Amino acid sequence: MGDKLLPNLLVLVGERTATADDNLDRAERLGWIKSSDSWLETRKLRNQMVHEYIEAPEVLADAINTGHRRVADLVYAAGRMLAEIDKRIVEK
């Protein structure tokens, strides 16, 4: 969502795209995501879980539980971005 959808959506609404951090800050200001800082933390967690072999069960459990708590923010972001797309398609 952050790497592909967000930059394309920014272009669709007439915003300039920039670095990933700047795009996330813009998305936060537009109300599409709750927090750019939280988004970056979630991405870091995702990268840890996907690219590292976590051997310690307590570290793995913590990562899974943290990821589970962040699902609501991702669902919120997806809903807001899809609503913006729907709005733009209806306007055309």
N, C-alpha and C positions, 0 to 999 in steps of 0.2 A: 504494500500500500504506500509506504513512504518513499520508495525508490522509483516506482513507475506511475502509480495513480496520482499521487500528490503533485508532482511537477506538471503532469498533463492537465490536471484540474486547474492549477494556477494559471496556466496558459489560457485555458478555456474561459476563465473569468477575467482575463485581461491583466493579470499580474505577471511581473517578470520573475523568472526562476533564477535561483542563485545556488549557493551551497546548500547541502542537506539541512544544516542547522538553521540557515536563514529561511528556507522553505517551511521548516517546522514552526519557526517563530511566526511566520505569516499565517500558517494554518491555525495556530493557536489564537491569533488576533481575530481571524475570521470565524472562530468558534467551531472549527472542524475537529480539532483535538482539544483535550482538556489541558494538557501541559506538554510543552516541547521537551522539558527536562525529563519528565516521566517517560515520554516516548523514547528518548535516547537511552534511558536506563533499561527499558523493555527490550530495545534492540541489542544492547550489550548482553542482556540475559539470554536472548535468543541465540546470539553468536556463541556464547559460552556453551549452551546446551547442544548446539549443532556441531560445533567444531572441536570441542574438547571431550575427552573421555573422562567422565567424572567417576572416580573410584570410590570416594567416601560416601556411604549411604546417606549420611546426614546432610552433606553438601548437595547431593542429588535431590533429596526430599525438599530441602529449602528452595532449590531452584524451581522444582515443579510447583510447589505451593505458591511461590512468588508469581510464577507465570499464570497460575490459575487466578490469582487475585487481579491480574492485569487484563484478563479477558474482557471484562466489562468496558474498560477504556477502549479496547480495540473495536468492540462491537459498536460503541458510541461513535467512534471515528468513522467506521465504515458507513454507518447510518447517515451521519451528517454529510459525508462526501457524496454518497449516492443521492441524497435529497437535493444537494446542490446540482448534481448532474441532471436529475429529473427536471428540476426547475429550469435549467438552461435549455434542455431539449424541448420543453413545452413552450418556452418563449420563442423558439425559432419557428 
